[in-house]
Amino acid sequence: MCDDNVGGIMTDSPVYLRPNVQVEPLVDQWYAWSYLIPPAATAKNITGRHLRIMESYISAPQVHAQAVRNPKMLGGPFIDYDGGRVDEISALRASTKKNRATMIELSAAIDELDAMLQAKATGFSLQGLYGSVPSCLRGYVELVYDLNNHPSVRFIEPLLYRSPYYQRSSQTLMLSLCNGDERPFVLSTPRLEEPNLLHWKVPFDDSAIDDLFRLKTVPKPRG
């Protein structure tokens, strides 16, 4: 008996992952640089960068298109979709506000806590200020003075990673074929769905990702 034939290749034939497969980690469809992993930093990036950039693009897409074409503006907060796909950016903004409402609340609480410290921490003990910490941050922060005696906050990250603020559901991978070294600036443009891209909705710690990258050196049957 013959094995099933898939795309002209026998399903039991061993295959490797193509060497030009580009894998981009994403959080909320934005490139997952180091400040989109820790919960507190992620919250501030959602409100301080992602939502603001998307709102700016929705209100003036052509301004973004012109800025992207200007080499002097490279790396600026401009979405690189040539002034198009506004409806998709609007949908992403709406889904971010809905699905990441907890993170938006966390960002507001961080601002509230900082304002309280700047107003009430005058060089004396900070113990009495713990009662004024926003409720959603209680148990996750330590109030401190820095080396210059300025009031500050230390986030207890091991606890935040175990809290509702670490949301693995926002993590995905975007796979595509890379045929050159050039690519647009990645930190200011969310990745939207496209026919030539595979948006794999899997969190970063899923063992399936290890299986995928293992295919670079250890082949598996195509089936």
C-alpha positions in Angstrom: 0.0 0.0 0.0 1.1 3.5 -0.7 1.2 6.2 2.0 -1.0 9.3 1.5 0.7 11.9 -0.7 0.6 15.5 0.6 1.8 18.2 -1.8 3.8 15.7 -3.8 5.7 14.4 -0.7 5.0 11.1 1.0 3.6 11.7 4.5 6.2 9.4 6.1 9.1 11.3 4.4 11.3 13.0 7.0 11.4 16.8 6.7 13.2 19.7 8.3 12.1 23.2 9.0 13.0 25.4 6.1 16.1 27.5 6.9 14.4 30.7 5.7 11.4 30.5 8.1 11.2 33.7 10.0 9.5 33.4 13.4 8.4 36.6 15.2 7.1 36.5 18.8 4.2 38.9 19.3 2.2 40.3 22.2 -1.2 41.7 21.2 0.2 41.4 17.6 3.1 43.8 18.5 6.7 42.6 18.2 7.6 41.1 21.6 10.7 43.0 22.7 11.9 42.7 26.2 9.5 45.3 27.7 6.4 43.4 26.5 7.0 40.4 28.8 7.1 41.7 32.4 3.5 42.5 33.4 4.1 46.0 34.7 6.2 47.1 31.7 3.6 45.5 29.4 0.8 47.5 31.0 2.6 50.8 30.5 3.5 50.0 26.9 -0.1 49.1 26.1 -1.4 52.5 27.3 1.6 54.6 26.6 2.6 53.3 23.2 0.3 50.8 21.5 -3.1 52.5 22.1 -1.6 56.0 21.4 0.1 54.9 18.2 -3.0 53.2 16.9 -5.2 56.2 17.8 -2.8 58.5 16.1 -2.8 56.3 12.9 -6.6 56.1 12.9 -7.0 59.9 13.1 -4.2 60.7 10.5 -3.0 57.7 8.5 -1.5 59.7 5.8 0.7 61.6 8.3 2.1 58.2 9.3 2.6 57.2 5.7 4.6 60.3 5.0 6.7 60.0 8.2 7.6 56.3 7.4 9.0 57.4 4.0 11.2 60.0 5.6 14.6 58.5 6.7 14.9 61.1 9.4 11.8 59.7 11.1 13.0 56.1 11.1 12.2 54.4 14.4 9.5 56.9 15.3 6.0 56.1 16.5 4.5 55.6 13.0 2.6 52.7 11.7 3.9 51.4 8.4 0.9 50.4 6.3 1.1 53.2 3.8 -2.0 54.9 5.2 -4.2 51.9 4.6 -5.8 49.1 6.7 -7.3 51.6 9.0 -10.3 49.4 9.8 -8.0 46.6 10.9 -6.0 48.9 13.1 -9.3 50.2 14.6 -10.4 46.6 15.2 -7.1 45.8 16.9 -7.5 48.9 19.1 -11.0 47.8 20.1 -9.9 44.3 20.9 -7.0 45.5 22.9 -9.2 47.7 25.1 -11.6 44.8 25.6 -9.2 41.9 26.1 -6.6 43.9 28.0 -8.8 45.9 30.3 -7.1 44.4 33.3 -3.7 45.6 32.0 -5.1 49.1 31.3 -6.3 49.2 34.9 -2.9 48.1 36.1 -1.2 50.9 34.1 -3.6 53.5 35.7 -2.8 52.1 39.2 0.9 52.4 38.6 0.4 56.1 37.7 -1.8 56.6 40.7 0.8 55.0 43.0 3.6 57.1 41.6 1.6 60.3 42.1 0.8 59.3 45.7 4.5 58.7 46.5 5.7 61.9 45.0 3.1 63.8 47.0 3.3 62.0 50.4 6.8 60.4 50.6 8.9 63.1 52.2 12.0 61.2 53.4 10.4 59.5 56.4 9.2 55.9 56.8 7.1 54.6 53.9 5.3 52.0 56.1 2.3 54.1 56.6 1.7 54.6 52.9 1.0 51.0 52.1 -2.6 51.6 53.0 -2.8 54.1 50.1 -1.5 51.6 47.5 -4.1 51.0 44.8 -5.9 47.7 45.6 -4.9 46.0 42.4 -1.2 46.5 43.3 -1.3 45.5 46.9 1.0 42.6 47.6 2.9 43.1 44.3 5.0 46.2 45.2 7.5 47.4 47.8 7.8 51.1 48.5 11.4 52.3 48.6 13.7 55.2 48.3 16.4 55.1 45.6 20.0 56.1 46.0 19.1 59.7 45.6 16.4 59.5 48.3 13.6 59.7 45.8 10.5 57.6 46.5 10.1 54.7 44.1 8.4 51.4 43.6 9.9 47.9 43.4 7.7 45.5 41.6 7.8 41.9 43.0 7.9 40.3 39.6 7.8 36.6 40.6 4.4 37.4 42.1 3.2 39.4 39.1 4.1 36.5 36.8 1.7 34.4 38.9 -1.0 37.0 38.9 -3.9 37.8 36.4 -1.6 40.4 34.9 0.6 37.9 33.2 -1.7 37.0 30.3 -0.2 34.2 28.2 -3.3 34.4 25.9 -1.8 37.6 24.4 1.3 35.8 23.2 1.5 34.5 19.6 4.0 33.7 16.9 4.0 35.0 13.3 5.7 32.7 10.8 6.7 33.8 7.3 9.4 33.1 4.7 12.3 35.5 4.7 14.1 36.0 1.4 16.2 39.0 2.2 17.9 41.0 5.0 15.7 44.1 4.8 12.6 44.6 6.9 10.7 47.7 8.2 11.1 49.0 11.8 9.3 46.4 13.9 8.5 48.2 17.2 5.9 50.7 16.0 3.8 48.6 13.6 1.5 45.8 14.7 1.5 42.7 12.6 -1.8 42.2 10.8 -3.2 39.0 9.2 -1.9 38.5 5.6 -2.2 35.5 3.2 1.6 35.0 3.2 1.8 34.9 7.0 0.9 32.1 9.4 -0.3 33.6 12.7 0.2 30.8 15.3 -1.8 31.5 18.4 0.4 29.7 21.0 2.0 31.1 24.2 5.8 31.3 24.4 6.1 28.5 26.9 4.2 25.9 24.9 6.2 22.8 24.2 5.0 22.8 20.5 7.4 25.7 19.9 10.3 23.5 21.0 9.1 20.9 18.6 9.0 23.4 15.8 12.6 24.6 16.3 13.9 21.1 16.9 13.0 20.5 13.3 15.9 22.6 12.3 18.2 19.7 13.2 16.0 16.7 13.8 13.6 15.8 11.0 10.1 14.4 11.6 7.7 12.6 9.2 5.7 15.2 7.3 2.4 13.6 8.4 
